[in-house]
Amino acid sequence: MKEASWDDLQLFFHVATSGGLTGAAARTGLSAPTIGRRMLALERATGRTLFRRGPTGYLLAKDGETLLERVLVMQEAAETIADWRGDVLTLPIVSTGADAWMLWFIAGHLPAVWQPEDRFRMCYKALDTGLDLTYREAHLAILHERPERGNFATRRSVSVAHAAYQASTFSAANHNWISLGTEIATTPADKWTFEQPDHWITSWTNTPLMLLHLIRGGAGRGLLPCFMGDAEPGLVRAGPVIDTLTYDIWITVHEDERQRPEVRTVIDRLSTLFAAHADLFAGRCERA
């Protein structure tokens, strides 16, 4: 016996509860001949006579009545699943924008920011895509400087330091450097490497993630935020903290959004997370 598909069982439900092919066609949008063929195939798959066909329509046979009882249980379960899925889709969203390094850090400490039992969903957006909080492309953002204009509420957080890093196996006699490409460099830290006249750049990339992999792989030295470089096994500093690149981060939210409970929750959690790792962000956790 072939296994009956749930689609055919649902179609059987419509035929059985609407009195025949015409009623089922009105409910499903399928043609009556198509439904008739599907019901015949279902009978063959189950090896049972499900209907008594006559001038007055499709009447349930004894086996059809038995199947309908079981399909009703399945239908109720399916509706429960649909309601459960619908509940998820109605949960509010908190869209959070940050640079690639900060998003990576948040992902590595996600339980401190969001947990599955939270009654809201999260969206993480890269700031280098040109997000504009004015138009609510993100509900809150982690910025390198305080916005000078706009209807925003801001919360000053930790300082972020930068230093050059290299793989622990990298030869001190090797002078190769790795840089982000000029086409994506927007911040002073992004531009620092290729603005140094004495740096011999032999590799560059257009993604921060690849920059980290290249440094870790031994392609050369490269600039990283200290909260990335000091936390990465196998990397060591190739120089001191570069003070001119240090900045404070600002948790920024549109004034109209900050009253939402879920947005306030995420702001508070981010503030607590950053404060707990303030030394790492500031470059005070260099490994010996």
Buried (B, 14 or more C-beta within 10 A) or exposed (E): EEEBEEEBBBBBBBBBBBEBBBBBBEBBEBEBEEBBEBBEBBBEBBEBEBBEBEEEBBBBBEBBEEBBEEBEEEBEEBEEEEEEEEEEEEEEEBBBBBBBBBBBBBEEBEEBBBEEEBEBBBEBBBBBEEBEBEEEBBBBBBBBEEBEEEEBBBBEBBBBBBBBBBBEEBEEEBEBBBBBEEEBBEBBBBBBBBEBEEBEBBBBBEEBEBBBEBBBBBBBBBBBBBBBBBBBEBBBBBEEBBEEBBBBBBBBBBEEBBEBEBBBBBBEBBBEBBEEBBEBBBBEBBEE
